Amino acid sequence: MDETSDQRAMRASDADREQVADVLRQAASDGRLSLTELNDRIEALYAAKTYADFEPVIADLPGDLPLPPSAALARRAAAAPSPSPSARVGGVPSSRSAKVVFSGIQRRGDWVVPQYYRVKAVFGGADLDLREATLETAEVEIDIKAVFGGVNILVPPDLRVQVDGDGVFGAFNDDTTRGPQPGPGAPVVRITGKAVFGGVNVQRKAAGER
């Protein structure tokens, strides 16, 4: 792990959170953030544990803000070029479905997400980490059936996400809408399906972020 990664993984202090909160309030005062955006970002800021967690709330603000040194480092890391869509798209998937019953499954590292990927979790769990994955096509769909089970999905900052699932005594939780979003030309991951007495959680995190 390099020095930049080490610093981004360090625990943030209360003083750093307060300093960044002041920056966010000033940005709202300057008309850069709406009150709703300010409230959402303040909430995310106080929930942040590391400097890397600061990235979603400060990455799209001007570069001359009086941020704590390690928070400024995290901001620069967030502004670094993301993999191009062409680098993210391409490859042949090894499977097009996954089924877990009273068990669990993980997909992480270098793997290919099929154009249509079907996941069924019955009294079991599935963890899908897309941060180092490539997509078979520029738009893929992950269709989930979670029955008394749970599915967790991690997506990187350079992928657009559309969550359109139904919950029956269950829920689809989409936490990717907070913070900066990729541009309209970015590859798309559509997450659909149904959670019955189960749950699907979708989060956006950079590679290496816990």
Backbone as a printed PyTorch tensor [residue, N CA C, xyz], in Angstrom:
tensor([[[  0.8460,  -1.1950,   0.0000],
         [  0.0000,   0.0000,   0.0000],
         [  0.8790,   1.2400,   0.0000]],

        [[  0.6180,   2.2270,  -0.8990],
         [  1.4690,   3.4000,  -0.9740],
         [  1.0660,   4.4130,   0.0890]],

        [[  1.8520,   5.5180,   0.1450],
         [  1.6090,   6.5110,   1.1970],
         [  0.2320,   7.1410,   1.0730]],

        [[ -0.1960,   7.4000,  -0.1760],
         [ -1.5160,   7.9990,  -0.3750],
         [ -2.6200,   7.0990,   0.1630]],

        [[ -2.5260,   5.8020,  -0.1400],
         [ -3.5370,   4.8570,   0.3480],
         [ -3.5090,   4.7700,   1.8600]],

        [[ -2.2860,   4.7970,   2.4440],
         [ -2.1620,   4.7370,   3.8960],
         [ -2.8890,   5.9060,   4.5490]],

        [[ -2.6810,   7.1160,   4.0070],
         [ -3.3020,   8.2940,   4.6050],
         [ -4.8180,   8.2800,   4.4200]],

        [[ -5.2830,   7.8340,   3.2640],
         [ -6.7150,   7.7860,   3.0100],
         [ -7.4040,   6.7990,   3.9530]],

        [[ -6.6860,   5.7650,   4.3730],
         [ -7.2640,   4.7510,   5.2460],
         [ -7.2000,   5.1320,   6.7190]],

        [[ -6.5350,   6.2610,   7.0430],
         [ -6.4110,   6.6700,   8.4400],
         [ -7.7510,   7.1360,   8.9990]],

        [[ -7.9390,   6.9380,  10.2780],
         [ -9.1490,   7.3920,  10.9580],
         [ -9.1730,   8.9120,  11.0360]],

        [[-10.3110,   9.4790,  10.7180],
         [-10.4760,  10.9280,  10.7900],
         [-10.7820,  11.3530,  12.2160]],

        [[-10.3830,  12.5620,  12.5580],
         [-10.6280,  13.0780,  13.8980],
         [-11.8980,  13.9320,  13.9130]],

        [[-12.4260,  14.1750,  15.1130],
         [-13.5970,  15.0450,  15.2440],
         [-13.2760,  16.4500,  14.7600]],

        [[-12.0480,  16.9150,  15.0190],
         [-11.6510,  18.2560,  14.5850],
         [-11.6760,  18.3540,  13.0620]],

        [[-11.2250,  17.2880,  12.3850],
         [-11.2500,  17.2870,  10.9210],
         [-12.6860,  17.3150,  10.4030]],

        [[-13.5700,  16.5610,  11.0440],
         [-14.9770,  16.5650,  10.6170],
         [-15.5760,  17.9550,  10.7600]],

        [[-15.2660,  18.6310,  11.8810],
         [-15.8150,  19.9720,  12.0960],
         [-15.2820,  20.9500,  11.0540]],

        [[-13.9850,  20.8020,  10.6870],
         [-13.4100,  21.7090,   9.6980],
         [-14.0650,  21.4960,   8.3290]],

        [[-14.2860,  20.2300,   7.9710],
         [-14.9470,  19.9570,   6.7010],
         [-16.4050,  20.4000,   6.7540]],

        [[-17.0660,  20.2570,   7.8980],
         [-18.4490,  20.7220,   8.0400],
         [-18.5390,  22.2240,   7.8080]],

        [[-17.5490,  22.9760,   8.3070],
         [-17.5200,  24.4260,   8.0740],
         [-17.3830,  24.7290,   6.5880]],

        [[-16.5660,  23.9270,   5.8990],
         [-16.3940,  24.1180,   4.4530],
         [-17.7210,  23.8710,   3.7300]],

        [[-18.4410,  22.8330,   4.1350],
         [-19.7240,  22.5350,   3.5010],
         [-20.7320,  23.6490,   3.7570]],

        [[-20.7440,  24.1750,   4.9780],
         [-21.6740,  25.2690,   5.2830],
         [-21.3380,  26.5030,   4.4530]],

        [[-20.0440,  26.7700,   4.2640],
         [-19.6460,  27.9110,   3.4460],
         [-20.0530,  27.6910,   1.9890]],

        [[-19.9100,  26.4450,   1.5130],
         [-20.3150,  26.1290,   0.1430],
         [-21.8130,  26.3450,  -0.0390]],

        [[-22.6180,  26.0010,   0.9670],
         [-24.0570,  26.2400,   0.8980],
         [-24.3520,  27.7320,   0.9160]],

        [[-23.5920,  28.4660,   1.7470],
         [-23.7750,  29.9150,   1.8140],
         [-23.4450,  30.5780,   0.4870]],

        [[-22.4610,  30.0030,  -0.2290],
         [-22.0620,  30.5570,  -1.5320],
         [-22.9850,  30.1080,  -2.6620]],

        [[-23.9590,  29.2940,  -2.3520],
         [-24.8980,  28.8230,  -3.3660],
         [-24.4270,  27.5970,  -4.1240]],

        [[-23.3560,  26.9550,  -3.6600],
         [-22.8440,  25.7610,  -4.3350],
         [-23.6390,  24.5050,  -3.9610]],

        [[-24.2480,  24.5140,  -2.7940],
         [-25.0350,  23.3820,  -2.3280],
         [-26.4050,  23.8630,  -1.8920]],

        [[-27.4220,  23.0460,  -2.1610],
         [-28.7440,  23.3450,  -1.6300],
         [-28.7880,  22.9260,  -0.1670]],

        [[-29.8230,  23.3450,   0.5430],
         [-29.9510,  22.9620,   1.9440],
         [-30.1080,  21.4470,   2.0920]],

        [[-30.8300,  20.8520,   1.1470],
         [-30.9860,  19.3940,   1.1940],
         [-29.6420,  18.7060,   0.9960]],

        [[-28.8610,  19.1920,   0.0090],
         [-27.5310,  18.6140,  -0.2210],
         [-26.6400,  18.8170,   0.9910]],

        [[-26.7280,  19.9890,   1.5930],
         [-25.9190,  20.2680,   2.7840],
         [-26.2570,  19.2900,   3.9040]],

        [[-27.5480,  19.0990,   4.1540],
         [-27.9520,  18.1790,   5.2240],
         [-27.4900,  16.7570,   4.9480]],

        [[-27.6300,  16.3140,   3.6830],
         [-27.2120,  14.9530,   3.3280],
         [-25.7080,  14.7850,   3.5130]],

        [[-24.9420,  15.8050,   3.1080],
         [-23.4860,  15.6880,   3.1850],
         [-22.9830,  15.8080,   4.6230]],

        [[-23.6390,  16.6310,   5.4050],
         [-23.2640,  16.7260,   6.8250],
         [-23.5150,  15.3910,   7.5080]],

        [[-24.6490,  14.7580,   7.1890],
         [-24.9680,  13.4550,   7.7710],
         [-23.9170,  12.4190,   7.3770]],

        [[-23.5450,  12.4080,   6.0790],
         [-22.5310,  11.4600,   5.6190],
         [-21.1690,  11.7620,   6.2380]],

        [[-20.8770,  13.0440,   6.4220],
         [-19.5920,  13.4450,   7.0030],
         [-19.4450,  12.9420,   8.4250]],

        [[-20.4600,  13.1220,   9.2460],
         [-20.3650,  12.7020,  10.6390],
         [-20.4010,  11.1770,  10.7920]],

        [[-20.8480,  10.4880,   9.7270],
         [-20.8080,   9.0240,   9.7400],
         [-19.4770,   8.4930,   9.2220]],

        [[-18.6510,   9.3820,   8.6470],
         [-17.3760,   8.9560,   8.0570],
         [-16.4060,   8.4970,   9.1400]],

        [[-15.6730,   7.4440,   8.8330],
         [-14.6750,   6.9240,   9.7630],
         [-13.2530,   7.2410,   9.3090]],

        [[-13.0110,   7.2090,   7.9910],
         [-11.6670,   7.4560,   7.4680],
         [-11.6930,   8.6640,   6.5260]],

        [[-10.4800,   9.1110,   6.1520],
         [-10.4060,  10.2330,   5.2130],
         [-10.9640,   9.8510,   3.8470]],

        [[-10.8560,   8.5800,   3.4780],
         [-11.4400,   8.1410,   2.2110],
         [-12.9540,   8.3230,   2.2140]],

        [[-13.5750,   8.2080,   3.4080],
         [-15.0210,   8.3960,   3.5190],
         [-15.4330,   9.8470,   3.2990]],

        [[-14.4630,  10.7760,   3.3560],
         [-14.7730,  12.1860,   3.0910],
         [-15.0000,  12.4420,   1.5990]],

        [[-14.4810,  11.5600,   0.7430],
         [-14.4600,  11.8210,  -0.6930],
         [-15.8300,  12.1780,  -1.2800]],

        [[-16.8910,  11.3990,  -0.9860],
         [-18.1700,  11.7150,  -1.6320],
         [-18.7260,  13.0930,  -1.2830]],

        [[-18.3500,  13.6550,  -0.1280],
         [-18.9500,  14.9220,   0.2860],
         [-18.1400,  16.1390,  -0.1500]],

        [[-16.8980,  15.9420,  -0.5850],
         [-16.0590,  17.1010,  -0.9400],
         [-15.4840,  17.0410,  -2.3450]],

        [[-15.6520,  15.9050,  -3.0370],
         [-14.9370,  15.7080,  -4.3000],
         [-15.3110,  16.7310,  -5.3700]],

        [[-16.5640,  17.2380,  -5.3760],
         [-16.9800,  18.1530,  -6.4460],
         [-16.9470,  19.6220,  -6.0260]],

        [[-16.2910,  19.9220,  -4.9010],
         [-16.1650,  21.3060,  -4.4510],
         [-14.8420,  21.9020,  -4.9460]],

        [[-14.7300,  23.2310,  -4.9860],
         [-13.5110,  23.8710,  -5.5050],
         [-12.2460,  23.3900,  -4.7930]],

        [[-11.1260,  23.4340,  -5.5110],
         [ -9.8860,  22.8910,  -4.9990],
         [ -9.1490,  23.7690,  -4.0170]],

        [[ -9.5880,  25.0120,  -3.8350],
         [ -8.8550,  25.9310,  -2.9530],
         [ -9.5030,  26.0500,  -1.5720]],

        [[-10.2900,  25.0650,  -1.1800],
         [-10.9700,  25.1270,   0.1070],
         [-10.0070,  24.8020,   1.2450]],

        [[-10.2280,  25.3790,   2.4250],
         [ -9.3350,  25.1410,   3.5770],
         [ -9.6140,  23.8090,   4.2620]],

        [[ -9.2780,  22.7190,   3.5690],
         [ -9.5260,  21.3910,   4.1080],
         [ -8.3530,  20.9180,   4.9570]],

        [[ -8.5940,  20.0250,   5.9230],
         [ -7.4860,  19.3850,   6.6340],
         [ -6.5750,  18.6900,   5.6200]],

        [[ -5.2780,  18.6380,   5.8590],
         [ -4.3460,  18.0730,   4.8700],
         [ -4.7320,  16.6850,   4.3720]],

        [[ -5.1020,  15.7790,   5.2600],
         [ -5.4320,  14.4290,   4.8160],
         [ -6.7630,  14.3910,   4.0730]],

        [[ -7.6930,  15.2780,   4.4220],
         [ -8.9500,  15.3550,   3.6900],
         [ -8.7110,  15.9070,   2.2900]],

        [[ -7.7870,  16.8710,   2.1840],
         [ -7.4310,  17.4080,   0.8690],
         [ -6.8020,  16.3270,   0.0050]],

        [[ -6.0120,  15.4550,   0.6320],
         [ -5.4150,  14.3400,  -0.0890],
         [ -6.4970,  13.4050,  -0.6120]],

        [[ -7.4760,  13.1260,   0.2170],
         [ -8.5790,  12.2690,  -0.2070],
         [ -9.3350,  12.8960,  -1.3660]],

        [[ -9.4850,  14.2100,  -1.3260],
         [-10.1890,  14.8990,  -2.3990],
         [ -9.4190,  14.7860,  -3.7100]],

        [[ -8.1080,  14.9390,  -3.6540],
         [ -7.2970,  14.8180,  -4.8690],
         [ -7.3750,  13.3970,  -5.4180]],

        [[ -7.3980,  12.4260,  -4.5170],
         [ -7.5050,  11.0360,  -4.9680],
         [ -8.8440,  10.7910,  -5.6530]],

        [[ -9.9030,  11.4070,  -5.1260],
         [-11.2280,  11.2390,  -5.7310],
         [-11.2880,  11.8760,  -7.1070]],

        [[-10.4930,  12.9470,  -7.3130],
         [-10.5040,  13.6490,  -8.5940],
         [ -9.6050,  12.9910,  -9.6290]],

        [[ -8.8390,  11.9750,  -9.2300],
         [ -7.9470,  11.2940, -10.1640],
         [ -8.7660,  10.6370, -11.2580]],

        [[ -8.2090,  10.5470, -12.4730],
         [ -8.9750,   9.9630, -13.5840],
         [ -9.4290,   8.5520, -13.2660]],

        [[-10.6920,   8.2610, -13.5650],
         [-11.2340,   6.9210, -13.3930],
         [-10.9420,   6.1010, -14.6350]],

        [[-10.9930,   4.7810, -14.5130],
         [-10.8050,   3.9560, -15.7000],
         [-11.7990,   4.3380, -16.7860]],

        [[-11.3500,   4.3810, -18.0280],
         [-12.2280,   4.7550, -19.1260],
         [-13.2680,   3.6740, -19.3350]],

        [[-14.4370,   4.0560, -19.9190],
         [-15.4550,   3.0420, -20.1610],
         [-14.9170,   1.8580, -20.9580]],

        [[-14.0240,   2.1310, -21.9450],
         [-13.5000,   1.0460, -22.7590],
         [-12.6870,   0.0720, -21.9240]],

        [[-11.9870,   0.5810, -20.9020],
         [-11.2130,  -0.2930, -20.0290],
         [-12.1130,  -1.0770, -19.1030]],

        [[-13.2750,  -0.5680, -18.8090],
         [-14.2100,  -1.2180, -17.8930],
         [-15.0640,  -2.2600, -18.6120]],

        [[-15.1980,  -2.1410, -19.9340],
         [-16.1020,  -3.0050, -20.6960],
         [-15.3040,  -4.0050, -21.5280]],

        [[-15.7250,  -5.2610, -21.4980],
         [-15.1050,  -6.2840, -22.3290],
         [-14.7440,  -7.5160, -21.5360]],

        [[-14.7990,  -8.6440, -22.1820],
         [-14.4530,  -9.8960, -21.5270],
         [-15.5580, -10.9180, -21.6640]],

        [[-15.2350, -12.1420, -21.3110],
         [-16.1870, -13.2570, -21.4000],
         [-16.4740, -13.7560, -19.9870]],

        [[-17.7180, -13.7030, -19.5590],
         [-18.0490, -14.1530, -18.1920],
         [-17.9020, -15.6560, -18.0430]],

        [[-17.5260, -16.0860, -16.8460],
         [-17.3790, -17.5160, -16.5790],
         [-18.7090, -18.1680, -16.2270]],

        [[-19.6710, -17.3580, -15.7910],
         [-21.0060, -17.8740, -15.4860],
         [-22.0090, -16.7480, -15.6270]],

        [[-23.2560, -17.1090, -15.8150],
         [-24.3010, -16.1030, -15.9940],
         [-25.3600, -16.1630, -14.9020]],

        [[-25.1250, -16.9710, -13.8910],
         [-26.0730, -17.0600, -12.7890],
         [-25.3600, -17.5690, -11.5540]],

        [[-25.9660, -17.3020, -10.4140],
         [-25.4480, -17.7940,  -9.1370],
         [-26.6390, -18.1190,  -8.2460]],

        [[-26.5570, -19.2540,  -7.5700],
         [-27.6450, -19.6700,  -6.6910],
         [-27.0600, -20.1530,  -5.3780]],

        [[-27.5580, -19.6050,  -4.2710],
         [-27.1010, -20.0210,  -2.9500],
         [-28.3170, -20.3900,  -2.1010]],

        [[-28.2490, -21.5460,  -1.4750],
         [-29.3230, -22.0250,  -0.6040],
         [-28.6800, -22.4750,   0.6970]],

        [[-29.0170, -21.7960,   1.7770],
         [-28.4120, -22.0740,   3.0780],
         [-26.8750, -22.0170,   2.9910]],

        [[-26.3780, -21.0760,   2.2160],
         [-24.9260, -20.9300,   2.0650],
         [-24.6180, -19.5100,   1.6060]],

        [[-23.3940, -19.2830,   1.1720],
         [-23.0070, -17.9490,   0.7310],
         [-22.0880, -18.0260,  -0.4620]],

        [[-21.9720, -16.8870,  -1.1800],
         [-21.1080, -16.8190,  -2.3480],
         [-20.5070, -15.4250,  -2.4310]],

        [[-19.2920, -15.3350,  -2.9440],
         [-18.6180, -14.0510,  -3.1320],
         [-18.0950, -13.9590,  -4.5590]],

        [[-18.2180, -12.7690,  -5.1490],
         [-17.6030, -12.4630,  -6.4320],
         [-16.8200, -11.1750,  -6.2330]],

        [[-15.5180, -11.2510,  -6.3380],
         [-14.7020, -10.0690,  -6.1330],
         [-13.4290, -10.1840,  -6.9550]],

        [[-12.6620,  -9.1120,  -6.9930],
         [-11.4270,  -9.1210,  -7.7640],
         [-11.7050,  -8.9690,  -9.2520]],

        [[-10.8930,  -9.6230, -10.0690],
         [-10.9800,  -9.5120, -11.5240],
         [-11.9640, -10.5510, -12.0660]],

        [[-13.2060, -10.1320, -12.3110],
         [-14.1960, -11.0150, -12.8870],
         [-15.0550, -10.2440, -13.8720]],

        [[-15.7830, -10.9480, -14.7000],
         [-16.5880, -10.3190, -15.7530],
         [-18.0640, -10.4480, -15.4070]],

        [[-18.7400,  -9.3130, -15.3360],
         [-20.1790,  -9.3050, -15.0510],
         [-20.9270,  -9.5370, -16.3630]],

        [[-21.7490, -10.5750, -16.4670],
         [-22.4710, -10.8400, -17.7150],
         [-23.4590,  -9.7240, -18.0490]],

        [[-23.8590,  -9.6780, -19.3100],
         [-24.8560,  -8.6850, -19.7150],
         [-26.1430,  -8.8650, -18.9030]],

        [[-26.4800, -10.1060, -18.6220],
         [-27.6300, -10.3870, -17.7610],
         [-27.1820, -11.4240, -16.7410]],

        [[-27.1530, -11.0270, -15.4790],
         [-26.6450, -11.8870, -14.4110],
         [-27.7780, -12.1510, -13.4320]],

        [[-28.0980, -13.4110, -13.2340],
         [-29.2050, -13.7870, -12.3530],
         [-28.6480, -14.3390, -11.0490]],

        [[-29.0840, -13.7620,  -9.9390],
         [-28.6150, -14.1790,  -8.6200],
         [-29.8260, -14.5620,  -7.7690]],

        [[-29.7760, -15.7630,  -7.1820],
         [-30.8570, -16.2220,  -6.3080],
         [-30.2570, -16.6270,  -4.9730]],

        [[-30.7360, -15.9920,  -3.9140],
         [-30.2470, -16.2900,  -2.5650],
         [-31.4330, -16.6850,  -1.6990]],

        [[-31.4590, -17.9480,  -1.2790],
         [-32.5390, -18.4710,  -0.4560],
         [-31.9420, -18.9140,   0.8740]],

        [[-32.3010, -18.2270,   1.9390],
         [-31.6950, -18.4950,   3.2460],
         [-30.1620, -18.4860,   3.1210]],

        [[-29.6660, -17.5610,   2.3350],
         [-28.2210, -17.4630,   2.1230],
         [-27.8450, -16.0330,   1.7570]],

        [[-26.5740, -15.8330,   1.4770],
         [-26.1030, -14.4890,   1.1710],
         [-25.1510, -14.4690,  -0.0120]],

        [[-25.1140, -13.3350,  -0.7160],
         [-24.2080, -13.1490,  -1.8450],
         [-23.5610, -11.7730,  -1.7370]],

        [[-22.2410, -11.7260,  -1.9200],
         [-21.4870, -10.4740,  -1.9320],
         [-20.8890, -10.2980,  -3.3170]],

        [[-21.2950,  -9.2330,  -4.0030],
         [-20.8080,  -8.9490,  -5.3510],
         [-20.0050,  -7.6540,  -5.3200]],

        [[-18.7050,  -7.7490,  -5.5680],
         [-17.8220,  -6.5870,  -5.5690],
         [-17.4300,  -6.2910,  -7.0200]],

        [[-17.9170,  -5.1690,  -7.5550],
         [-17.6940,  -4.8200,  -8.9540],
         [-16.5260,  -3.8620,  -9.1450]],

        [[-15.8070,  -3.5460,  -8.0790],
         [-14.8140,  -2.4750,  -8.1620],
         [-13.6250,  -2.8130,  -9.0530]],

        [[-13.2800,  -4.0780,  -9.1570],
         [-12.1940,  -4.4850, -10.0470],
         [-12.7140,  -5.3180, -11.2140]],

        [[-14.0150,  -5.3940, -11.3450],
         [-14.6180,  -6.2140, -12.3890],
         [-14.7220,  -5.4450, -13.7000]],

        [[-14.8800,  -6.1770, -14.7840],
         [-15.2240,  -5.5900, -16.0750],
         [-16.6320,  -6.0590, -16.4400]],

        [[-17.2720,  -5.3300, -17.3490],
         [-18.6300,  -5.6460, -17.7620],
         [-18.6070,  -6.2400, -19.1650]],

        [[-19.4290,  -7.2340, -19.3880],
         [-19.4820,  -7.8410, -20.7180],
         [-19.9180,  -6.8190, -21.7610]],

        [[-20.8540,  -5.9590, -21.4110],
         [-21.3290,  -4.8910, -22.2940],
         [-21.4020,  -3.5910, -21.5000]],

        [[-21.6280,  -2.4830, -22.1870],
         [-21.6480,  -1.1750, -21.5250],
         [-22.8440,  -1.0130, -20.6000]],

        [[-23.8390,  -1.8720, -20.7330],
         [-24.9880,  -1.8680, -19.8170],
         [-25.2730,  -3.3050, -19.4200]],

        [[-25.2490,  -3.5710, -18.1320],
         [-25.5370,  -4.9170, -17.6450],
         [-26.6940,  -4.8590, -16.6590]],

        [[-27.3310,  -5.9850, -16.4860],
         [-28.4410,  -6.0820, -15.5320],
         [-28.1770,  -7.2240, -14.5660]],

        [[-28.2940,  -6.9430, -13.2880],
         [-28.1850,  -7.9650, -12.2560],
         [-29.5820,  -8.1610, -11.6750]],

        [[-30.1650,  -9.3090, -11.9520],
         [-31.5160,  -9.6040, -11.4880],
         [-31.4240, -10.4840, -10.2490]],

        [[-32.0030, -10.0280,  -9.1620],
         [-31.8270, -10.6800,  -7.8600],
         [-33.1570, -11.1930,  -7.3180]],

        [[-33.1170, -12.3980,  -6.8100],
         [-34.2260, -12.9450,  -6.0310],
         [-33.6500, -13.3020,  -4.6580]],

        [[-34.0100, -12.5240,  -3.6560],
         [-33.5340, -12.7670,  -2.2940],
         [-34.7240, -13.1940,  -1.4410]],

        [[-34.7350, -14.4490,  -1.0180],
         [-35.8350, -15.0020,  -0.2200],
         [-35.2610, -15.4290,   1.1260]],

        [[-35.5910, -14.6790,   2.1590],
         [-34.9750, -14.8970,   3.4730],
         [-33.4460, -14.8990,   3.3330]],

        [[-32.9660, -14.0470,   2.4500],
         [-31.5300, -13.9640,   2.2080],
         [-31.1190, -12.5170,   1.9600]],

        [[-29.8270, -12.3030,   1.7850],
         [-29.3320, -10.9550,   1.5640],
         [-28.2810, -10.9070,   0.4760]],

        [[-28.2600,  -9.8090,  -0.2690],
         [-27.2720,  -9.6000,  -1.3220],
         [-26.6630,  -8.2150,  -1.1370]],

        [[-25.3280,  -8.1610,  -1.0740],
         [-24.6130,  -6.8990,  -0.9490],
         [-23.8120,  -6.6540,  -2.2280]],

        [[-23.9300,  -5.4410,  -2.7680],
         [-23.2600,  -5.1150,  -4.0230],
         [-22.4310,  -3.8470,  -3.8300]],

        [[-21.1470,  -3.9080,  -4.1930],
         [-20.2640,  -2.7530,  -4.1660],
         [-19.9450,  -2.3410,  -5.5920]],

        [[-20.1290,  -1.0440,  -5.8970],
         [-19.8270,  -0.5480,  -7.2410],
         [-18.8020,   0.5790,  -7.1460]],

        [[-17.9340,   0.7320,  -8.1460],
         [-16.9160,   1.7850,  -8.1240],
         [-17.4900,   3.1330,  -8.5660]],

        [[-16.7300,   4.2160,  -8.3700],
         [-17.2300,   5.5520,  -8.7010],
         [-17.5010,   5.7750, -10.1890]],

        [[-16.9020,   4.9750, -11.0870],
         [-17.0280,   5.2460, -12.5230],
         [-18.1730,   4.4850, -13.1860]],

        [[-19.0170,   3.8310, -12.4180],
         [-20.1730,   3.1330, -12.9760],
         [-21.4620,   3.8080, -12.5420]],

        [[-22.3700,   3.9870, -13.4970],
         [-23.7050,   4.4680, -13.1530],
         [-24.5360,   3.3000, -12.6400]],

        [[-25.4260,   3.6000, -11.7120],
         [-26.2270,   2.5490, -11.0800],
         [-27.7040,   2.9240, -11.1580]],

        [[-28.5180,   1.9650, -11.5390],
         [-29.9700,   2.1260, -11.5240],
         [-30.5510,   0.9650, -10.7310]],

        [[-31.2010,   1.2890,  -9.6300],
         [-31.7920,   0.2550,  -8.7760],
         [-33.3060,   0.2850,  -8.9410]],

        [[-33.8510,  -0.8390,  -9.3570],
         [-35.2900,  -0.9110,  -9.6170],
         [-35.8100,  -2.2770,  -9.1720]],

        [[-35.7670,  -2.5090,  -7.8630],
         [-36.2250,  -3.7810,  -7.3200],
         [-37.4080,  -3.5890,  -6.3970]],

        [[-38.1330,  -4.6530,  -6.1600],
         [-39.3120,  -4.6080,  -5.2990],
         [-39.0550,  -5.3880,  -4.0140]],

        [[-39.5690,  -4.8780,  -2.9140],
         [-39.4430,  -5.5470,  -1.6320],
         [-40.7930,  -6.0130,  -1.1160]],

        [[-40.8680,  -7.2680,  -0.7100],
         [-42.0680,  -7.8230,  -0.0770],
         [-41.6410,  -8.2640,   1.3180]],

        [[-41.9540,  -7.4450,   2.3060],
         [-41.3960,  -7.6220,   3.6420],
         [-39.8640,  -7.6820,   3.5460]],

        [[-39.3460,  -6.9180,   2.6110],
         [-37.9120,  -6.8040,   2.3840],
         [-37.6390,  -5.4610,   1.7320]],

        [[-36.4060,  -5.2310,   1.3000],
         [-36.0900,  -3.9150,   0.7570],
         [-34.8760,  -3.9510,  -0.1530]],

        [[-34.8480,  -3.0040,  -1.1090],
         [-33.6780,  -2.6990,  -1.9130],
         [-33.1560,  -1.3510,  -1.4200]],

        [[-31.9680,  -1.3360,  -0.8320],
         [-31.3760,  -0.1080,  -0.3070],
         [-30.2820,   0.3870,  -1.2460]],

        [[-30.4650,   1.5910,  -1.7850],
         [-29.5140,   2.1660,  -2.7350],
         [-28.8120,   3.3530,  -2.0900]],

        [[-27.5320,   3.1790,  -1.7310],
         [-26.7480,   4.2570,  -1.1300],
         [-25.8290,   4.9340,  -2.1380]],

        [[-26.0110,   4.6490,  -3.4320],
         [-25.1020,   5.1960,  -4.4480],
         [-25.5040,   6.5820,  -4.9220]],

        [[-26.6630,   7.0650,  -4.4780],
         [-27.1440,   8.3490,  -4.9910],
         [-26.4730,   9.5400,  -4.3140]],

        [[-25.7770,   9.2900,  -3.2130],
         [-25.1040,  10.3730,  -2.5060],
         [-23.7420,  10.6610,  -3.1310]],

        [[-23.3580,  11.9160,  -3.0870],
         [-22.0360,  12.2700,  -3.5760],
         [-21.9890,  12.4070,  -5.0890]],

        [[-20.7950,  12.6490,  -5.6330],
         [-20.6250,  12.8420,  -7.0770],
         [-21.0490,  11.6080,  -7.8640]],

        [[-21.6190,  11.8470,  -9.0340],
         [-22.0690,  10.7680,  -9.8910],
         [-21.2410,  10.7450, -11.1810]],

        [[-21.0380,   9.5640, -11.7670],
         [-20.3170,   9.4890, -13.0430],
         [-21.1020,  10.1560, -14.1580]],

        [[-20.4140,  10.4990, -15.2400],
         [-21.0440,  11.1890, -16.3560],
         [-21.9950,  10.3050, -17.1260]],

        [[-22.7680,  10.9050, -18.0600],
         [-23.7830,  10.1510, -18.8020],
         [-23.1910,   9.0770, -19.7040]],

        [[-21.9100,   9.1680, -20.0630],
         [-21.3020,   8.1630, -20.9270],
         [-20.7390,   6.9720, -20.1930]],

        [[-20.8770,   6.9510, -18.8690],
         [-20.3100,   5.8520, -18.0790],
         [-21.1160,   4.5670, -18.2610]],

        [[-20.4790,   3.4110, -18.1260],
         [-21.2130,   2.1400, -18.1850],
         [-22.2900,   2.0880, -17.1070]],

        [[-23.3300,   1.3000, -17.3620],
         [-24.5000,   1.2670, -16.4820],
         [-24.6880,  -0.1370, -15.9070]],

        [[-24.9560,  -0.1780, -14.6120],
         [-25.3340,  -1.4210, -13.9410],
         [-26.7670,  -1.2620, -13.4480]],

        [[-27.6770,  -2.0530, -13.9900],
         [-29.0700,  -2.0370, -13.5500],
         [-29.2830,  -3.1940, -12.5760]],

        [[-29.8820,  -2.8830, -11.4410],
         [-30.1240,  -3.8910, -10.4110],
         [-31.6240,  -4.0160, -10.2240]],

        [[-32.1510,  -5.1790, -10.5500],
         [-33.5890,  -5.4080, -10.5100],
         [-33.8800,  -6.6590,  -9.6840]],

        [[-35.1490,  -6.9850,  -9.5760],
         [-35.5250,  -8.2180,  -8.9050],
         [-36.4850,  -8.0090,  -7.7620]],

        [[-36.4500,  -8.9410,  -6.8190],
         [-37.3960,  -8.9220,  -5.7150],
         [-36.7260,  -9.4570,  -4.4440]],

        [[-37.0140,  -8.8050,  -3.3270],
         [-36.5390,  -9.2560,  -2.0210],
         [-37.7530,  -9.6210,  -1.1740]],

        [[-37.8580, -10.8910,  -0.8140],
         [-38.9800, -11.3960,  -0.0210],
         [-38.4380, -11.8140,   1.3410]],

        [[-38.8020, -11.0620,   2.3670],
         [-38.2160, -11.2820,   3.6890],
         [-36.6760, -11.3090,   3.5830]],

        [[-36.1740, -10.4550,   2.7420],
         [-34.7290, -10.3820,   2.5310],
         [-34.3310,  -8.9590,   2.1900]],

        [[-33.0760,  -8.7670,   1.8700],
         [-32.6160,  -7.4160,   1.5780],
         [-31.5110,  -7.3820,   0.5450]],

        [[-31.4870,  -6.2870,  -0.2170],
         [-30.4320,  -6.0260,  -1.1840],
         [-29.8480,  -4.6510,  -0.8700]],

        [[-28.5360,  -4.5890,  -0.6500],
         [-27.8640,  -3.3360,  -0.3170],
         [-26.8460,  -3.0040,  -1.3890]],

        [[-26.9240,  -1.7810,  -1.9180],
         [-26.0140,  -1.3410,  -2.9730],
         [-25.2470,  -0.1270,  -2.4710]],

        [[-23.9140,  -0.1990,  -2.5030],
         [-23.0590,   0.8810,  -2.0260],
         [-22.0200,   1.2340,  -3.0750]],

        [[-21.6020,   2.5010,  -3.0510],
         [-20.5310,   2.9580,  -3.9460],
         [-19.2680,   3.1850,  -3.1090]],

        [[-18.1950,   2.4910,  -3.4860],
         [-16.9190,   2.6490,  -2.7830],
         [-15.7800,   2.5480,  -3.7850]],

        [[-14.7230,   3.3120,  -3.5300],
         [-13.5480,   3.2380,  -4.3820],
         [-12.7890,   1.9550,  -4.1070]],

        [[-11.9590,   1.5420,  -5.0510],
         [-11.1430,   0.3380,  -4.8820],
         [-10.2430,   0.4950,  -3.6670]],

        [[-10.1670,  -0.5130,  -2.8380],
         [ -9.3520,  -0.4840,  -1.6430],
         [-10.0380,   0.1070,  -0.4410]],

        [[-11.1950,   0.7330,  -0.6450],
         [-11.9350,   1.3340,   0.4760],
         [-12.7530,   0.2640,   1.1670]],

        [[-12.7370,   0.2740,   2.4910],
         [-13.4770,  -0.7130,   3.2520],
         [-14.8640,  -0.2090,   3.6100]]])
